[in-house]
Amino acid sequence: LLVATSRTDVRLKVLGEKFARLIEDKRETTRFEMQVPARGQSFSEFYAGLMELTGGTGYDDIVVLAPSAEVLAEAANMLAPGGVMNIFAGLPRGTKAPIDLKGIVVHGVRFTGTSGSSIRDLRSVLDEAEAGRLDPNLSVVAVSGLNDAKKGLEGVMHQAFPGKVVVYPQIVDFPLTALPDLADVLPSVYAKLGPNHSWTVEAEAAFLEELL
């Protein structure tokens, strides 16, 4: 069972579209669920529903990708015995969350989090990408030149984009553009996108050739 959650369906829609092929390939061995709170549903009811998906046993691994102490605390209650939670590194220093640490002793749950990866971890990710087992391009949703770098950072900070923005410093004036909008701005680059408007090596090459 693999469950992806969000408080709105914007990011989950992109997730379902961009990873549709992978989800389909794993369907026989992995049950995949995407869950958002229903209108009028309290968060406590929402979390109770997530627990029901596991038959009440909880989750072996939970990765929190939201800088919210409330989300962190609620998610901690869904850990199965021996489970591991990866805490989002974007929480400000000094953030407090009401977590019952008794679970560490009684149930053997663990919490981990880091503000940076080791060189070994970085090399491991590069190896996975080079072997074709991991495609970082699937997280890209927009591109820009150097002059719009600030807009790109602000867009990610305020969740205006459901993914990553790639800023090309060698290109000065290209405006911040969502990948689907390349159809009007740079049709030759848009034609090189992968399924569901996915960024590709070929699209990047066409992008650089067009603008450099």
KERO-753117 format. One record per residue (C-alpha): x, y, z; residue number from 1. Coordinates in steps of 0.25 Angstrom, whole numbers, plus 5000, padded with zeros to 4 digits. Layout:
BEGIN
<atom><x>X</x><y>Y</y><z>Z</z><num>NUM</num></atom>
...
This chain:
BEGIN
<atom><x>5000</x><y>5000</y><z>5000</z><num>1</num></atom>
<atom><x>5005</x><y>5014</y><z>4996</z><num>2</num></atom>
<atom><x>4997</x><y>5026</y><z>5000</z><num>3</num></atom>
<atom><x>5000</x><y>5040</y><z>4995</z><num>4</num></atom>
<atom><x>4992</x><y>5051</y><z>5002</z><num>5</num></atom>
<atom><x>4990</x><y>5066</y><z>5001</z><num>6</num></atom>
<atom><x>4981</x><y>5077</y><z>5007</z><num>7</num></atom>
<atom><x>4977</x><y>5081</y><z>4992</z><num>8</num></atom>
<atom><x>4977</x><y>5072</y><z>4980</z><num>9</num></atom>
<atom><x>4986</x><y>5081</y><z>4971</z><num>10</num></atom>
<atom><x>4999</x><y>5074</y><z>4974</z><num>11</num></atom>
<atom><x>4992</x><y>5060</y><z>4974</z><num>12</num></atom>
<atom><x>4986</x><y>5062</y><z>4961</z><num>13</num></atom>
<atom><x>5000</x><y>5065</y><z>4955</z><num>14</num></atom>
<atom><x>5006</x><y>5053</y><z>4963</z><num>15</num></atom>
<atom><x>4995</x><y>5044</y><z>4956</z><num>16</num></atom>
<atom><x>4998</x><y>5049</y><z>4942</z><num>17</num></atom>
<atom><x>5013</x><y>5049</y><z>4942</z><num>18</num></atom>
<atom><x>5015</x><y>5036</y><z>4949</z><num>19</num></atom>
<atom><x>5003</x><y>5029</y><z>4942</z><num>20</num></atom>
<atom><x>5012</x><y>5019</y><z>4935</z><num>21</num></atom>
<atom><x>5020</x><y>5015</y><z>4947</z><num>22</num></atom>
<atom><x>5007</x><y>5014</y><z>4955</z><num>23</num></atom>
<atom><x>5001</x><y>5005</y><z>4944</z><num>24</num></atom>
<atom><x>5014</x><y>4996</y><z>4944</z><num>25</num></atom>
<atom><x>5013</x><y>4994</y><z>4959</z><num>26</num></atom>
<atom><x>4998</x><y>4992</y><z>4960</z><num>27</num></atom>
<atom><x>4999</x><y>4977</y><z>4961</z><num>28</num></atom>
<atom><x>5008</x><y>4978</y><z>4974</z><num>29</num></atom>
<atom><x>5005</x><y>4991</y><z>4980</z><num>30</num></atom>
<atom><x>4992</x><y>4998</y><z>4983</z><num>31</num></atom>
<atom><x>4993</x><y>5012</y><z>4981</z><num>32</num></atom>
<atom><x>4984</x><y>5023</y><z>4987</z><num>33</num></atom>
<atom><x>4983</x><y>5038</y><z>4986</z><num>34</num></atom>
<atom><x>4975</x><y>5044</y><z>4997</z><num>35</num></atom>
<atom><x>4970</x><y>5059</y><z>5000</z><num>36</num></atom>
<atom><x>4960</x><y>5063</y><z>5011</z><num>37</num></atom>
<atom><x>4946</x><y>5064</y><z>5006</z><num>38</num></atom>
<atom><x>4939</x><y>5077</y><z>5007</z><num>39</num></atom>
<atom><x>4934</x><y>5079</y><z>5021</z><num>40</num></atom>
<atom><x>4942</x><y>5067</y><z>5027</z><num>41</num></atom>
<atom><x>4951</x><y>5070</y><z>5039</z><num>42</num></atom>
<atom><x>4966</x><y>5067</y><z>5039</z><num>43</num></atom>
<atom><x>4964</x><y>5057</y><z>5050</z><num>44</num></atom>
<atom><x>4953</x><y>5050</y><z>5041</z><num>45</num></atom>
<atom><x>4963</x><y>5050</y><z>5030</z><num>46</num></atom>
<atom><x>4974</x><y>5044</y><z>5037</z><num>47</num></atom>
<atom><x>4965</x><y>5033</y><z>5043</z><num>48</num></atom>
<atom><x>4961</x><y>5029</y><z>5029</z><num>49</num></atom>
<atom><x>4976</x><y>5028</y><z>5025</z><num>50</num></atom>
<atom><x>4978</x><y>5018</y><z>5037</z><num>51</num></atom>
<atom><x>4966</x><y>5010</y><z>5032</z><num>52</num></atom>
<atom><x>4973</x><y>5008</y><z>5019</z><num>53</num></atom>
<atom><x>4984</x><y>5000</y><z>5027</z><num>54</num></atom>
<atom><x>4973</x><y>4992</y><z>5034</z><num>55</num></atom>
<atom><x>4977</x><y>5000</y><z>5047</z><num>56</num></atom>
<atom><x>4991</x><y>4995</y><z>5047</z><num>57</num></atom>
<atom><x>4998</x><y>5008</y><z>5043</z><num>58</num></atom>
<atom><x>5009</x><y>5011</y><z>5033</z><num>59</num></atom>
<atom><x>5023</x><y>5005</y><z>5032</z><num>60</num></atom>
<atom><x>5029</x><y>5018</y><z>5026</z><num>61</num></atom>
<atom><x>5023</x><y>5032</y><z>5026</z><num>62</num></atom>
<atom><x>5030</x><y>5044</y><z>5019</z><num>63</num></atom>
<atom><x>5025</x><y>5057</y><z>5023</z><num>64</num></atom>
<atom><x>5027</x><y>5068</y><z>5012</z><num>65</num></atom>
<atom><x>5020</x><y>5079</y><z>5018</z><num>66</num></atom>
<atom><x>5026</x><y>5090</y><z>5028</z><num>67</num></atom>
<atom><x>5014</x><y>5088</y><z>5038</z><num>68</num></atom>
<atom><x>5016</x><y>5084</y><z>5052</z><num>69</num></atom>
<atom><x>5001</x><y>5080</y><z>5052</z><num>70</num></atom>
<atom><x>5003</x><y>5070</y><z>5040</z><num>71</num></atom>
<atom><x>5015</x><y>5064</y><z>5047</z><num>72</num></atom>
<atom><x>5008</x><y>5062</y><z>5060</z><num>73</num></atom>
<atom><x>4996</x><y>5055</y><z>5053</z><num>74</num></atom>
<atom><x>5005</x><y>5047</y><z>5044</z><num>75</num></atom>
<atom><x>5013</x><y>5042</y><z>5056</z><num>76</num></atom>
<atom><x>5000</x><y>5035</y><z>5061</z><num>77</num></atom>
<atom><x>4999</x><y>5027</y><z>5049</z><num>78</num></atom>
<atom><x>5013</x><y>5020</y><z>5050</z><num>79</num></atom>
<atom><x>5012</x><y>5005</y><z>5051</z><num>80</num></atom>
<atom><x>5021</x><y>4998</y><z>5061</z><num>81</num></atom>
<atom><x>5035</x><y>4999</y><z>5057</z><num>82</num></atom>
<atom><x>5031</x><y>5010</y><z>5047</z><num>83</num></atom>
<atom><x>5040</x><y>5021</y><z>5042</z><num>84</num></atom>
<atom><x>5036</x><y>5035</y><z>5040</z><num>85</num></atom>
<atom><x>5045</x><y>5045</y><z>5031</z><num>86</num></atom>
<atom><x>5042</x><y>5059</y><z>5036</z><num>87</num></atom>
<atom><x>5042</x><y>5070</y><z>5026</z><num>88</num></atom>
<atom><x>5055</x><y>5079</y><z>5027</z><num>89</num></atom>
<atom><x>5048</x><y>5092</y><z>5024</z><num>90</num></atom>
<atom><x>5042</x><y>5093</y><z>5038</z><num>91</num></atom>
<atom><x>5048</x><y>5106</y><z>5045</z><num>92</num></atom>
<atom><x>5058</x><y>5103</y><z>5056</z><num>93</num></atom>
<atom><x>5050</x><y>5103</y><z>5069</z><num>94</num></atom>
<atom><x>5037</x><y>5098</y><z>5064</z><num>95</num></atom>
<atom><x>5030</x><y>5089</y><z>5074</z><num>96</num></atom>
<atom><x>5020</x><y>5078</y><z>5071</z><num>97</num></atom>
<atom><x>5012</x><y>5070</y><z>5081</z><num>98</num></atom>
<atom><x>5018</x><y>5056</y><z>5079</z><num>99</num></atom>
<atom><x>5017</x><y>5045</y><z>5089</z><num>100</num></atom>
<atom><x>5031</x><y>5040</y><z>5089</z><num>101</num></atom>
<atom><x>5027</x><y>5028</y><z>5097</z><num>102</num></atom>
<atom><x>5025</x><y>5021</y><z>5084</z><num>103</num></atom>
<atom><x>5040</x><y>5021</y><z>5082</z><num>104</num></atom>
<atom><x>5041</x><y>5012</y><z>5094</z><num>105</num></atom>
<atom><x>5029</x><y>5004</y><z>5094</z><num>106</num></atom>
<atom><x>5027</x><y>5002</y><z>5079</z><num>107</num></atom>
<atom><x>5041</x><y>5004</y><z>5074</z><num>108</num></atom>
<atom><x>5037</x><y>5015</y><z>5064</z><num>109</num></atom>
<atom><x>5048</x><y>5024</y><z>5059</z><num>110</num></atom>
<atom><x>5049</x><y>5039</y><z>5054</z><num>111</num></atom>
<atom><x>5059</x><y>5044</y><z>5044</z><num>112</num></atom>
<atom><x>5061</x><y>5057</y><z>5037</z><num>113</num></atom>
<atom><x>5073</x><y>5064</y><z>5031</z><num>114</num></atom>
<atom><x>5075</x><y>5078</y><z>5025</z><num>115</num></atom>
<atom><x>5085</x><y>5073</y><z>5015</z><num>116</num></atom>
<atom><x>5090</x><y>5060</y><z>5008</z><num>117</num></atom>
<atom><x>5103</x><y>5053</y><z>5010</z><num>118</num></atom>
<atom><x>5112</x><y>5052</y><z>4997</z><num>119</num></atom>
<atom><x>5109</x><y>5037</y><z>4998</z><num>120</num></atom>
<atom><x>5094</x><y>5040</y><z>4997</z><num>121</num></atom>
<atom><x>5096</x><y>5049</y><z>4985</z><num>122</num></atom>
<atom><x>5105</x><y>5039</y><z>4978</z><num>123</num></atom>
<atom><x>5094</x><y>5028</y><z>4980</z><num>124</num></atom>
<atom><x>5083</x><y>5037</y><z>4974</z><num>125</num></atom>
<atom><x>5092</x><y>5040</y><z>4962</z><num>126</num></atom>
<atom><x>5094</x><y>5025</y><z>4960</z><num>127</num></atom>
<atom><x>5079</x><y>5022</y><z>4961</z><num>128</num></atom>
<atom><x>5077</x><y>5033</y><z>4951</z><num>129</num></atom>
<atom><x>5088</x><y>5029</y><z>4941</z><num>130</num></atom>
<atom><x>5082</x><y>5015</y><z>4942</z><num>131</num></atom>
<atom><x>5069</x><y>5019</y><z>4938</z><num>132</num></atom>
<atom><x>5062</x><y>5015</y><z>4951</z><num>133</num></atom>
<atom><x>5060</x><y>5029</y><z>4955</z><num>134</num></atom>
<atom><x>5055</x><y>5041</y><z>4947</z><num>135</num></atom>
<atom><x>5057</x><y>5054</y><z>4953</z><num>136</num></atom>
<atom><x>5051</x><y>5061</y><z>4941</z><num>137</num></atom>
<atom><x>5037</x><y>5057</y><z>4946</z><num>138</num></atom>
<atom><x>5038</x><y>5067</y><z>4957</z><num>139</num></atom>
<atom><x>5040</x><y>5079</y><z>4948</z><num>140</num></atom>
<atom><x>5028</x><y>5087</y><z>4945</z><num>141</num></atom>
<atom><x>5034</x><y>5101</y><z>4940</z><num>142</num></atom>
<atom><x>5046</x><y>5107</y><z>4934</z><num>143</num></atom>
<atom><x>5052</x><y>5121</y><z>4934</z><num>144</num></atom>
<atom><x>5064</x><y>5129</y><z>4931</z><num>145</num></atom>
<atom><x>5073</x><y>5137</y><z>4941</z><num>146</num></atom>
<atom><x>5064</x><y>5149</y><z>4941</z><num>147</num></atom>
<atom><x>5052</x><y>5142</y><z>4946</z><num>148</num></atom>
<atom><x>5060</x><y>5134</y><z>4957</z><num>149</num></atom>
<atom><x>5053</x><y>5141</y><z>4968</z><num>150</num></atom>
<atom><x>5039</x><y>5139</y><z>4963</z><num>151</num></atom>
<atom><x>5043</x><y>5124</y><z>4962</z><num>152</num></atom>
<atom><x>5047</x><y>5124</y><z>4976</z><num>153</num></atom>
<atom><x>5035</x><y>5131</y><z>4981</z><num>154</num></atom>
<atom><x>5026</x><y>5122</y><z>4973</z><num>155</num></atom>
<atom><x>5032</x><y>5110</y><z>4980</z><num>156</num></atom>
<atom><x>5032</x><y>5116</y><z>4993</z><num>157</num></atom>
<atom><x>5017</x><y>5120</y><z>4992</z><num>158</num></atom>
<atom><x>5013</x><y>5107</y><z>4986</z><num>159</num></atom>
<atom><x>5009</x><y>5113</y><z>4973</z><num>160</num></atom>
<atom><x>5015</x><y>5101</y><z>4965</z><num>161</num></atom>
<atom><x>5013</x><y>5087</y><z>4969</z><num>162</num></atom>
<atom><x>5027</x><y>5083</y><z>4966</z><num>163</num></atom>
<atom><x>5041</x><y>5089</y><z>4963</z><num>164</num></atom>
<atom><x>5045</x><y>5101</y><z>4955</z><num>165</num></atom>
<atom><x>5058</x><y>5100</y><z>4947</z><num>166</num></atom>
<atom><x>5066</x><y>5113</y><z>4945</z><num>167</num></atom>
<atom><x>5076</x><y>5113</y><z>4934</z><num>168</num></atom>
<atom><x>5086</x><y>5124</y><z>4938</z><num>169</num></atom>
<atom><x>5092</x><y>5124</y><z>4924</z><num>170</num></atom>
<atom><x>5079</x><y>5129</y><z>4918</z><num>171</num></atom>
<atom><x>5076</x><y>5143</y><z>4923</z><num>172</num></atom>
<atom><x>5063</x><y>5148</y><z>4919</z><num>173</num></atom>
<atom><x>5054</x><y>5136</y><z>4917</z><num>174</num></atom>
<atom><x>5041</x><y>5138</y><z>4926</z><num>175</num></atom>
<atom><x>5036</x><y>5128</y><z>4936</z><num>176</num></atom>
<atom><x>5028</x><y>5118</y><z>4928</z><num>177</num></atom>
<atom><x>5020</x><y>5106</y><z>4932</z><num>178</num></atom>
<atom><x>5023</x><y>5094</y><z>4923</z><num>179</num></atom>
<atom><x>5009</x><y>5093</y><z>4917</z><num>180</num></atom>
<atom><x>5010</x><y>5108</y><z>4913</z><num>181</num></atom>
<atom><x>5022</x><y>5105</y><z>4904</z><num>182</num></atom>
<atom><x>5012</x><y>5100</y><z>4894</z><num>183</num></atom>
<atom><x>5010</x><y>5115</y><z>4891</z><num>184</num></atom>
<atom><x>5024</x><y>5121</y><z>4895</z><num>185</num></atom>
<atom><x>5033</x><y>5111</y><z>4889</z><num>186</num></atom>
<atom><x>5026</x><y>5100</y><z>4881</z><num>187</num></atom>
<atom><x>5039</x><y>5093</y><z>4877</z><num>188</num></atom>
<atom><x>5042</x><y>5091</y><z>4891</z><num>189</num></atom>
<atom><x>5028</x><y>5087</y><z>4895</z><num>190</num></atom>
<atom><x>5029</x><y>5076</y><z>4884</z><num>191</num></atom>
<atom><x>5040</x><y>5070</y><z>4891</z><num>192</num></atom>
<atom><x>5033</x><y>5068</y><z>4905</z><num>193</num></atom>
<atom><x>5030</x><y>5054</y><z>4910</z><num>194</num></atom>
<atom><x>5016</x><y>5049</y><z>4914</z><num>195</num></atom>
<atom><x>5008</x><y>5058</y><z>4922</z><num>196</num></atom>
<atom><x>5017</x><y>5070</y><z>4919</z><num>197</num></atom>
<atom><x>5029</x><y>5064</y><z>4926</z><num>198</num></atom>
<atom><x>5042</x><y>5071</y><z>4924</z><num>199</num></atom>
<atom><x>5053</x><y>5062</y><z>4916</z><num>200</num></atom>
<atom><x>5067</x><y>5063</y><z>4912</z><num>201</num></atom>
<atom><x>5063</x><y>5065</y><z>4898</z><num>202</num></atom>
<atom><x>5054</x><y>5077</y><z>4902</z><num>203</num></atom>
<atom><x>5065</x><y>5083</y><z>4910</z><num>204</num></atom>
<atom><x>5074</x><y>5082</y><z>4898</z><num>205</num></atom>
<atom><x>5064</x><y>5088</y><z>4889</z><num>206</num></atom>
<atom><x>5062</x><y>5099</y><z>4899</z><num>207</num></atom>
<atom><x>5077</x><y>5103</y><z>4900</z><num>208</num></atom>
<atom><x>5078</x><y>5102</y><z>4885</z><num>209</num></atom>
<atom><x>5067</x><y>5111</y><z>4883</z><num>210</num></atom>
<atom><x>5071</x><y>5122</y><z>4893</z><num>211</num></atom>
<atom><x>5086</x><y>5122</y><z>4893</z><num>212</num></atom>
